[in-house]
Amino acid sequence: MNSRLIIVDGHSSVGKSSISNSVYRQVNLRQPAYWLHEECEAHPIRHEEFSFGALDTAEGMQRNRAGMLKKWADFRDSIRLSGKICVTEGCLLHAYDRYFIHSLWDDQEILAYYLQVMEVIQELNPILVFLHRPDLRKSLEKAFVARGQWWRDLMLKRDDLHVYFKDHTYVDENSMFDAIAFEQSQMMAIFDRLPCQKIKIDTSEEQWEQYVGEILAFMGSTYQVIHPYPCDLAQYAGTYRWVDGAAQDEWVIRYDETQQCLYSTLFWPYMPMRCTAENVFEFISFPVQLVFEHAEHGMQFRVHGNYEWEYNDQLFRKA
């Protein structure tokens, strides 16, 4: 494969994390590769993204343009020097709903910026994967159940400064669903005009292996089944307490007999995990790894991962 950068992008709830991680695992079977979750620690693009100037002034947006193009150039250089293929998620088109909906730029200026980014990274022969769902509201409603009320509140928080409301009147939360659908349509319009290798996938049916197979076929490769490491999953289930934390710092892990997997309730009500080696588990959609061991006081695990949070390298012991 001659591409050094694969970007899996799209709006929230369409499967960016799961698919980008699976694509990385497939690529890494054949060539050295690494995966960047969009919220990983010090992501070369997401970290302090569009923080160079105000979004609502021409001067501020020019500073943002210069700062972000330098970020992309530095990212390009780091990939080239690594000798590996980088698979990252949500760090290109996802900027539209994070920043451009509140910025001074119109559609032409936004497109011009994206064309400049593509020019910067063109030597990596990037592949852009755009995931979408025609019924984005249905997708979000399902995600609200999985991720909890706090995420619903975050996504549907009233936003009178949103570009969508320059031409529409806010009525109730249905207005925010419409604004989010507008964001996806704008992201897709930009995607359609970018000059690079690209593939668009409707993920409504949630056939994850099929989608990864389509992406690999587009890249000129084939899908290989990666079986979980065999182990007795039930032994790891239970409530764990942070050894150096407060008494209420608990991490609950449960066994889903139907899906035959472990899942955690720490991030969201249901975060599936897979076994990758003896006593080693990873979250399917987050760059976090739990390494278990049978100790004198019972089962315990230590947290590892490229994710900026207080639990990194901390020990949790079964209650």
N, C-alpha and C positions, 0 to 999 in steps of 0.2 A: 504494500500500500504506500502510495507516495504522499499522502496527506500527513502532516504532523500535528494538526489541530482539528478536533471534532467538537463542535458546539451544539449541545442539545438545548433548545430554547422553546419558549412558549409561555402561556399565562400560568398562574397558580392553579394547582389541582389537576393538571393534565398528565402528570407522570414524569416530569423532567428528571427528578432524582433517581427514581427506580430504573428508568431506561438508560440514563447516562452511566449509572453504575454497572448495569448489565453489559452495555457496550464496552466499557472499559475492561471488564473481566474477560470478555471475548477477545478483544484486541490483544490483551496481555498474554493470552495463550500462545500468540504467534510472534509478537514483537514487544520489547520493553515499553511499558506505558504507565501513565499515572492519571488519577482521577481527582478533580477538584470540585467538591460540592460548593455551591454558590455562597454558603455561609461558613465555609472553612476558615480557619484562622489565617489572617493576613492574605486573603485571596488577592492575586495580583491585579485584578480588575475591580472586584466588589469592595475591597477594603478602601474606605474613604472615597468611594465613587462619587463623582460630581460634587466634590466638596471644595473646589477651588474658587468658586464665586457664587454669587446669588443667582437663583434660577429666574428671577423676574426682572433682571436688567441685562442690557446688551453687553455691557462690559463684563458682568459676571459670567454670562454664557460663553463669551470669548475665552475667558480664563478656563472655564470648564472644558471647552473644546481642546485647548492647548494641553491642559493637564491630562485629559483622558487619552488623547492621541499619544502622549508620551508613555502613559501606562501601557497602552497596547503595543507600542514599540518595545518597551522593556520586557513585556510578556513574550512577545515574538522572539526576542533575543534569548530569553531564558529557556524557552522550548528548544530552540536550535542548539544551545549549548548542552542541554540535558541529553541529547541524542535519543530522546524518547518521544512517544506520541502522547499528547495531552488530550484528555477527554474532560470537558468542563460543561457546566450547565448554567443556563439562565443569566449569563453575564453580558449578553449583547442586546437582543430585542427586549428583554425584560426591563431594560432601562426606560423603555417608553412609559410603562405604568408606574414606575418608581419616581421618575424625574420629569420627563417631557410633558406629562399631563399638567404640570404646574409651571412650565417654563415659558419664556418669552418667544421661543422659536415656533415658527409655523411649520407646516408639513414639508415645505421645500428645504428649509434649513435643517430639519431633522434628518431628511433623506440625505442631504449633502454631508452631514456628519457621518452617517453610516457608510457612505461611499468612501469617505476618507479612511475610516477604520479598515474597510476591506482592502484598500490600497496598501495600508501599513502591513497587514498580515498576509498579503497575497503570496509571498514566497513560501509560506507554510502550506500552500494549496489547501486551504481550510474546507471542511465539509460542514454545512449548516443544516441541522435537523430541526424542523419546526413542528412541534406537537400542538394539536388544537382539538377542540370539540365544538361542533355546531351548537349544541345545547350546553353552553358553559354554565348556565344557572343550575341545571341538574347536576353537573359535575361538582360545583361548589357546594350545593346542598348536601351531597354525599360526603364531601370532605369535611363539612362542618360537624357531621356526626362523628367522624373518625378523629378529628383534631380538637374538638371541644368548643364551648361557647366563646372562649376568649378569641379564637381565630375568626369566628363568625363576626364578633364585634369589631375586630380589626379590619376585616375585608369590607364590611358594610357601613363603616363609620361615615357619617354625612361629610361630604367634601364639596363645599360650594365653590372652591377655587379650581376644581377639576375642569379641564378644557371642554368636556362634554356639556357642561352647564352654561357655556357661553351661548349655546343655541337651544338649550332645553331647561325646563323648570324642574327643580327638585320638589318631589311630592312626598315620597316615603322611601323605605328601603328598596322598593322595586326600581326606583330611579337609580340607585347605586348598582343594582344588577344590570341595568341598561348601560350604565357608564362602563362597567367592566367588560360587557360584550363589545362595546365600542372600542375599548383598548385592544382587545384581541383582533378586531377587524383592522385596526390601524397597524398593529404589529405584522399581520399577514400581508397587508399592502406593501409594507417596507420589505419584508422577506421576498416578495415576488419580484422586486426590482433590484435585488442585490446580485452582483456579478460573481458568483462562485458556484461550486458544486453544492447542490441543496436538494433536500427531500422533505416533503410535507406528509404528515401522518395524522389521521383522525384516530384518536385513542379512546373513543367513546365506549367501545366494547371491552376495553381493558384486557386485550389478548397480548400480554406483555412479551412473551417469547416470540410470538408472530411478528410484533413490531421490531424487536431487536433483529430478527432474521431478515426483515425487509431492509433495515439499515445496513446490515452486513452485506447483503446481496448488492445493494447500491454501491458499497465500497469495494465490491469484487471479491468478497469473502463468503464463508459459509458459517452457519450457526452450529456450535457444538454444545451438547448437553453437559452442564456442569452439575454433578450430583453433590448434595450436601454431604459433609463428612459424617459417617455413621456414628451415632451415639444415642444413649438413653436420655432423651430430652427432659423427661419428667423430673429427673434428679436435680435439675438446676432451678426449677420453679420454687418460688417462695418470696418472702419479704426480706429485703436486705437493708441494713442500716449503715450509714456512713460512719466509719470508725472514728474519724476526727471531726465529725460534724455535730450539729445539734441533735437532740433526741428525736425530733420529728423528721429528720432527713432520711426518708425511706425510699427505696427503689423496689417496686413490685414487679416480679417476673412471673408470668403465668404460661401454662401449657394449653395450646389450642389443639384439642384432639382431632377436630374435624379437618383443620388445615395441616395438622401434624407439624407444628412449629411453635417455638417460644415467642412470646411477645411481651413488650414492656409497656407500662403505663406512665413512664416518667415524662416523656415529651407530650404525647397525645394519648388518648384512651387505648389506642391499639397501634403499637409500633413493632412490626414483625422482625424477627432475628433469624439468622441462619448460622449453622455451624460450619466453620471453614477449616478447622484443625482440632486436634484433641484438646478439649476444654477451652476452645476459642470460638467466640461468637461475634458477629458483626450485625449492625442494623442494616437492613436492606436499602434504606434511603438516606442514611446519614454516615459520615466518615468517623464512626465511633466503634471501638472494639472492646469487648469484655473478655478478660482472661481469667478463667476460674481455676481454683485449686481446692483440694481437700486439706484443710489445716486442722490444727489441734482443737480449735473451737468450732469446727464444722466448715461447711462450704463458704467460700468467699470469692470475690473477684476484684480485679483492679481495672480501672478505666484507662483506655488509650485512644488517641485519635487526633485528627487534624480538625479540631473544632474548639472555638474559643469559649471555654466555660470553666467554672470552678471545680468540676469533677475530674478533670484531666489528672491522671496519675494517682487518683485517690482510691482508697481501699473500702469496699463494702462487705459486710459480714452478715450471713444469714441469721435472722432473729430467732 
